[in-house]
Amino acid sequence: MELHVIERSANAFQQGLTERQILAVARRAFGPGTEVRSATELGGGMYNTTYRIDLAGREEPVVLRVAPEPDRQFHSEQELMRAEYASVPWLAPISDLMPRVLAADFTQAVIGRD
């Protein structure tokens, strides 16, 4: 896997993922045989750590969004990503304008983050 990351300090709010973590998340979402060709961390966001992921066998890339570790979040930010996901049905009238959710995992079993 080709991995492109944004360098951050150890105490930064957003923290990147390792190659191993990205692969584990991709395999949870798309199956055990999933091959990640490249992962490029995208900047500009203030809450999630976000990657453009190129997968073998898929023409278009997918976007991986990972919430901060629970201990790094303020009380008001906890489960923010879950609330966003829960709002998707309410946005059905404009669904053509929104990204499509391919998978979501709030168990924190894979990497300890939503």
Backbone bond lengths (Angstrom), bond angles and torsions (degrees), N, CA, C in turn:
res aa  C-N    CA-C-N  psi(-1)  N-CA   C-N-CA  omega(-1)  CA-C   N-CA-C  phi
1 M - - - 1.447 - - 1.526 108.61 -
2 E 1.302 114.55 137.13 1.454 120.72 174.18 1.530 106.80 -93.31
3 L 1.334 117.92 120.88 1.456 122.46 -176.07 1.523 110.38 -118.00
4 H 1.337 116.02 127.38 1.457 122.57 177.14 1.517 107.42 -118.97
5 V 1.320 116.89 118.17 1.466 121.09 -175.08 1.523 111.23 -118.25
6 I 1.308 114.69 163.60 1.459 122.09 172.54 1.521 106.24 -99.78
7 E 1.317 116.28 126.07 1.463 120.29 -179.66 1.529 109.47 -72.68
8 R 1.333 115.92 129.69 1.457 121.96 179.51 1.517 109.14 -136.78
9 S 1.321 115.50 159.32 1.458 119.13 175.30 1.527 109.34 -74.21
10 A 1.308 116.55 159.99 1.460 121.81 -178.08 1.524 112.62 -63.89
11 N 1.331 117.69 -22.47 1.459 119.68 -179.41 1.528 113.11 -102.86
12 A 1.331 117.98 11.54 1.465 121.54 177.79 1.522 109.99 -66.03
13 F 1.319 116.32 149.59 1.468 121.84 -179.88 1.526 110.69 -60.39
14 Q 1.315 116.59 -52.84 1.461 120.51 177.57 1.524 108.77 -82.29
15 Q 1.308 116.03 136.28 1.456 121.69 177.72 1.525 108.58 -129.00
16 G 1.324 115.44 134.74 1.452 120.36 -179.49 1.521 112.59 -74.24
17 L 1.320 114.29 172.26 1.457 122.23 177.34 1.523 109.53 -106.94
18 T 1.312 115.74 156.96 1.453 121.25 174.40 1.526 109.09 -83.96
19 E 1.328 116.22 167.04 1.469 120.37 175.38 1.524 110.32 -56.48
20 R 1.307 115.38 -43.47 1.471 121.12 -178.72 1.534 111.71 -61.02
21 Q 1.343 116.65 -41.71 1.458 120.75 179.12 1.528 111.38 -67.02
22 I 1.324 117.17 -42.63 1.466 120.79 178.81 1.515 110.43 -61.56
23 L 1.310 117.01 -44.31 1.461 120.89 178.55 1.532 110.90 -62.61
24 A 1.323 117.49 -42.20 1.473 121.07 179.43 1.520 111.32 -62.51
25 V 1.325 117.27 -41.80 1.467 121.15 179.05 1.531 110.00 -66.08
26 A 1.332 117.21 -44.60 1.467 121.13 179.73 1.524 111.01 -61.46
27 R 1.313 116.35 -41.21 1.473 119.36 -179.91 1.525 111.80 -70.51
28 R 1.326 117.97 -31.84 1.467 120.40 175.04 1.535 109.67 -64.62
29 A 1.332 115.91 -40.54 1.463 120.81 -176.47 1.522 113.47 -78.46
30 F 1.336 117.57 -39.04 1.461 120.40 -170.21 1.525 115.18 -118.64
31 G 1.324 117.80 -0.33 1.456 120.65 176.66 1.516 112.67 113.45
32 P 1.351 116.11 159.00 1.464 121.70 -172.92 1.528 114.99 -65.57
33 G 1.307 118.65 -22.02 1.461 120.78 -179.42 1.518 113.98 -91.28
34 T 1.306 117.65 6.39 1.462 121.83 -176.82 1.528 110.96 -62.73
35 E 1.336 115.05 134.17 1.462 121.53 177.43 1.528 108.87 -114.80
36 V 1.317 116.59 122.72 1.464 121.68 176.71 1.518 107.94 -92.98
37 R 1.307 116.35 117.67 1.465 120.42 178.40 1.521 111.31 -79.25
38 S 1.342 115.92 -45.32 1.460 119.00 179.30 1.519 109.94 -152.71
39 A 1.316 114.36 154.76 1.463 122.80 175.85 1.516 107.42 -137.33
40 T 1.319 115.97 123.03 1.456 121.44 -179.31 1.515 108.73 -120.69
41 E 1.323 116.27 118.12 1.454 120.27 179.02 1.530 109.03 -71.34
42 L 1.321 115.30 133.87 1.461 121.63 -179.61 1.522 109.68 -102.76
43 G 1.303 116.92 137.18 1.455 121.50 178.94 1.518 111.11 -95.21
44 G 1.303 115.46 -178.29 1.455 120.59 173.79 1.515 114.56 101.21
45 G 1.309 118.04 -26.01 1.456 120.24 179.35 1.519 111.14 -81.23
46 M 1.317 115.43 162.33 1.457 119.57 -178.51 1.526 113.00 -112.89
47 Y 1.328 118.49 -15.13 1.464 120.45 -175.41 1.526 111.16 -117.45
48 N 1.312 117.57 -65.89 1.466 121.79 -177.29 1.523 111.88 -77.65
49 T 1.323 115.17 156.25 1.456 121.77 165.63 1.517 104.73 -95.91
50 T 1.321 116.72 127.85 1.463 121.38 -169.38 1.526 110.85 -125.97
51 Y 1.331 115.23 139.49 1.468 122.08 -179.45 1.521 110.63 -130.58
52 R 1.305 115.36 145.31 1.467 122.52 165.64 1.521 104.72 -93.46
53 I 1.323 116.46 122.12 1.463 122.07 -176.08 1.527 109.50 -115.16
54 D 1.319 116.08 126.13 1.463 121.44 173.53 1.520 107.85 -102.04
55 L 1.331 115.54 120.86 1.460 121.94 -177.80 1.517 110.48 -108.63
56 A 1.310 117.13 141.64 1.465 121.89 174.56 1.530 107.98 -62.49
57 G 1.319 116.28 135.07 1.454 120.63 177.29 1.523 114.77 87.89
58 R 1.316 118.07 -3.12 1.476 121.86 176.95 1.518 108.05 -115.86
59 E 1.323 116.48 130.12 1.462 120.27 -179.95 1.520 111.98 -68.79
60 E 1.327 117.02 -41.07 1.458 121.01 -176.45 1.522 110.64 -105.02
61 P 1.321 116.74 147.29 1.464 119.45 176.70 1.527 110.79 -70.11
62 V 1.309 115.95 164.04 1.456 122.06 173.53 1.522 107.42 -117.76
63 V 1.321 115.85 163.28 1.457 121.47 178.58 1.519 108.24 -112.63
64 L 1.311 115.12 129.30 1.459 122.43 176.33 1.519 107.62 -106.36
65 R 1.326 115.44 124.03 1.467 120.87 176.72 1.516 107.67 -117.78
66 V 1.329 116.14 129.44 1.461 121.81 -177.33 1.523 108.43 -125.90
67 A 1.325 115.98 129.27 1.462 120.58 178.04 1.526 110.03 -71.31
68 P 1.316 116.60 158.86 1.468 119.70 174.56 1.530 110.79 -64.10
69 E 1.308 115.20 160.98 1.465 119.70 175.41 1.526 108.32 -58.89
70 P 1.331 118.55 141.78 1.471 120.91 -176.82 1.534 113.86 -53.09
71 D 1.314 118.07 -36.93 1.468 120.77 -178.30 1.532 113.05 -70.24
72 R 1.321 118.33 -17.13 1.466 121.99 -179.28 1.531 112.01 -89.10
73 Q 1.334 117.72 -10.44 1.453 121.52 -174.35 1.530 112.05 -92.75
74 F 1.327 114.65 146.11 1.457 119.86 170.18 1.525 108.31 -70.97
75 H 1.293 117.53 160.47 1.467 121.36 179.89 1.534 110.72 -55.50
76 S 1.323 117.28 -40.61 1.466 121.28 -178.20 1.532 112.70 -68.95
77 E 1.333 117.67 -17.43 1.467 121.42 -178.76 1.523 112.73 -95.74
78 Q 1.304 117.90 -13.08 1.457 120.27 -175.87 1.527 110.41 -60.97
79 E 1.306 114.39 132.08 1.465 123.71 179.89 1.523 112.79 62.97
80 L 1.325 117.12 24.94 1.458 121.43 178.34 1.524 111.75 -60.69
81 M 1.320 116.31 -40.78 1.460 120.03 179.75 1.531 111.12 -66.16
82 R 1.307 117.22 -34.97 1.469 121.37 177.31 1.525 110.57 -65.74
83 A 1.322 116.70 -40.50 1.464 120.58 178.37 1.529 110.62 -64.58
84 E 1.323 116.30 -40.08 1.464 120.55 177.36 1.526 110.33 -61.69
85 Y 1.318 116.46 -45.04 1.465 121.18 179.51 1.534 110.91 -62.61
86 A 1.322 116.90 -40.27 1.471 121.15 -179.69 1.521 111.89 -66.62
87 S 1.328 117.81 -22.33 1.462 120.79 -179.14 1.531 113.02 -81.34
88 V 1.314 118.27 -11.60 1.471 121.93 -175.33 1.536 112.68 -53.78
89 P 1.339 121.12 -46.38 1.473 119.20 179.96 1.535 113.58 -59.74
90 W 1.306 117.11 -30.19 1.467 120.57 -179.76 1.525 111.56 -72.07
91 L 1.315 116.64 -17.76 1.459 121.40 -178.40 1.527 112.45 -98.61
92 A 1.325 116.84 12.43 1.465 122.24 -178.26 1.533 113.43 -51.46
93 P 1.330 119.48 -39.20 1.471 118.55 -179.51 1.530 114.02 -60.28
94 I 1.321 117.63 -23.50 1.469 120.01 179.05 1.532 111.79 -115.64
95 S 1.324 116.29 22.80 1.467 120.37 -175.32 1.527 113.31 -59.55
96 D 1.334 117.77 -28.15 1.468 120.06 178.36 1.521 112.08 -66.26
97 L 1.320 116.98 -19.20 1.461 121.34 -178.65 1.521 112.77 -95.50
98 M 1.322 115.74 -4.83 1.467 120.40 -173.46 1.522 111.49 -109.90
99 P 1.343 116.47 155.45 1.467 118.95 173.38 1.531 109.83 -65.17
100 R 1.304 116.13 148.96 1.463 121.67 178.87 1.523 108.86 -90.84
101 V 1.324 116.42 131.77 1.463 121.01 177.64 1.524 107.92 -81.36
102 L 1.324 116.48 120.79 1.462 121.80 179.93 1.523 111.52 -91.56
103 A 1.327 116.93 -30.81 1.469 121.70 -179.79 1.515 108.64 -163.38
104 A 1.317 115.21 151.54 1.464 121.37 174.60 1.521 107.16 -144.99
105 D 1.320 116.14 140.68 1.461 120.86 -179.72 1.523 108.44 -139.95
106 F 1.320 115.34 110.87 1.456 120.42 -179.27 1.528 112.18 -108.24
107 T 1.327 116.60 18.50 1.461 120.19 -179.78 1.518 111.88 -79.34
108 Q 1.304 117.36 -21.84 1.469 124.58 -174.23 1.533 111.94 60.03
109 A 1.325 116.83 17.70 1.466 122.01 -178.24 1.533 112.39 -76.64
110 V 1.315 117.87 -26.75 1.460 120.45 -175.08 1.523 111.94 -84.41
111 I 1.340 117.35 -50.63 1.469 120.03 -176.05 1.538 112.80 -131.18
112 G 1.308 118.54 5.32 1.468 120.50 178.84 1.512 114.66 78.06
113 R 1.326 116.63 14.21 1.468 123.29 179.06 1.509 108.83 -140.11
114 D 1.335 117.10 152.88 1.468 120.37 174.18 1.508 108.53 -70.22
